[in-house]
Amino acid sequence: MRIDIDIAAPLIALLAGILILVVPRFLNYVVAIYLIVIGILGLIPLFTR
């Protein structure tokens, strides 16, 4: 199963939003992980050509 960036970004954002609502003190970690994942997913096409 291949997860495209167009599907992964909204799913990750949804998960991050739910986690922030449930456990607000983890906001910094959720944002950091989200940014790292989006950055990696954005760079993958550059390395797989």
Short mmCIF file of the C-alpha atoms (twelve columns), coordinates in Angstrom:
data_MODEL
# 
_entry.id   MODEL 
# 
loop_
_atom_site.group_PDB 
_atom_site.id 
_atom_site.type_symbol 
_atom_site.label_atom_id 
_atom_site.label_alt_id 
_atom_site.label_comp_id 
_atom_site.label_asym_id 
_atom_site.label_seq_id 
_atom_site.Cartn_x 
_atom_site.Cartn_y 
_atom_site.Cartn_z 
_atom_site.pdbx_PDB_model_num 
ATOM 1  C CA . MET A 1  0.000  0.000  0.000  1 
ATOM 2  C CA . ARG A 2  1.424  3.356  -1.042 1 
ATOM 3  C CA . ILE A 3  0.544  6.457  0.970  1 
ATOM 4  C CA . ASP A 4  0.796  9.584  -1.133 1 
ATOM 5  C CA . ILE A 5  1.820  12.948 0.358  1 
ATOM 6  C CA . ASP A 6  -1.615 14.309 -0.564 1 
ATOM 7  C CA . ILE A 7  -3.203 11.763 1.782  1 
ATOM 8  C CA . ALA A 8  -0.488 11.604 4.456  1 
ATOM 9  C CA . ALA A 9  -0.369 15.325 5.292  1 
ATOM 10 C CA . PRO A 10 -4.066 15.678 6.194  1 
ATOM 11 C CA . LEU A 11 -4.025 12.421 8.168  1 
ATOM 12 C CA . ILE A 12 -0.993 13.531 10.158 1 
ATOM 13 C CA . ALA A 13 -2.582 16.952 10.728 1 
ATOM 14 C CA . LEU A 14 -5.781 15.284 11.958 1 
ATOM 15 C CA . LEU A 15 -3.861 13.042 14.348 1 
ATOM 16 C CA . ALA A 16 -1.838 16.017 15.611 1 
ATOM 17 C CA . GLY A 17 -4.983 18.045 16.194 1 
ATOM 18 C CA . ILE A 18 -6.608 15.248 18.177 1 
ATOM 19 C CA . LEU A 19 -3.489 14.772 20.295 1 
ATOM 20 C CA . ILE A 20 -3.318 18.505 21.019 1 
ATOM 21 C CA . LEU A 21 -6.945 18.503 22.158 1 
ATOM 22 C CA . VAL A 22 -6.483 15.441 24.361 1 
ATOM 23 C CA . VAL A 23 -3.058 16.297 25.806 1 
ATOM 24 C CA . PRO A 24 -2.308 20.032 25.327 1 
ATOM 25 C CA . ARG A 25 1.089  19.935 27.057 1 
ATOM 26 C CA . PHE A 26 2.480  17.782 24.239 1 
ATOM 27 C CA . LEU A 27 1.868  20.562 21.696 1 
ATOM 28 C CA . ASN A 28 5.590  21.224 21.183 1 
ATOM 29 C CA . TYR A 29 6.322  17.556 20.532 1 
ATOM 30 C CA . VAL A 30 3.376  17.122 18.188 1 
ATOM 31 C CA . VAL A 31 4.324  20.185 16.141 1 
ATOM 32 C CA . ALA A 32 7.980  19.130 15.994 1 
ATOM 33 C CA . ILE A 33 7.136  15.591 14.883 1 
ATOM 34 C CA . TYR A 34 4.662  16.915 12.312 1 
ATOM 35 C CA . LEU A 35 7.238  19.255 10.816 1 
ATOM 36 C CA . ILE A 36 9.879  16.525 10.692 1 
ATOM 37 C CA . VAL A 37 7.528  14.060 9.005  1 
ATOM 38 C CA . ILE A 38 6.310  16.605 6.434  1 
ATOM 39 C CA . GLY A 39 9.906  17.588 5.722  1 
ATOM 40 C CA . ILE A 40 10.971 13.978 5.185  1 
ATOM 41 C CA . LEU A 41 7.955  13.233 3.004  1 
ATOM 42 C CA . GLY A 42 8.721  16.324 0.953  1 
ATOM 43 C CA . LEU A 43 12.341 15.274 0.416  1 
ATOM 44 C CA . ILE A 44 11.676 11.640 -0.503 1 
ATOM 45 C CA . PRO A 45 10.876 12.389 -4.175 1 
ATOM 46 C CA . LEU A 46 14.195 14.206 -4.527 1 
ATOM 47 C CA . PHE A 47 16.154 11.154 -3.385 1 
ATOM 48 C CA . THR A 48 14.186 8.520  -5.301 1 
ATOM 49 C CA . ARG A 49 14.661 9.916  -8.808 1 
# 
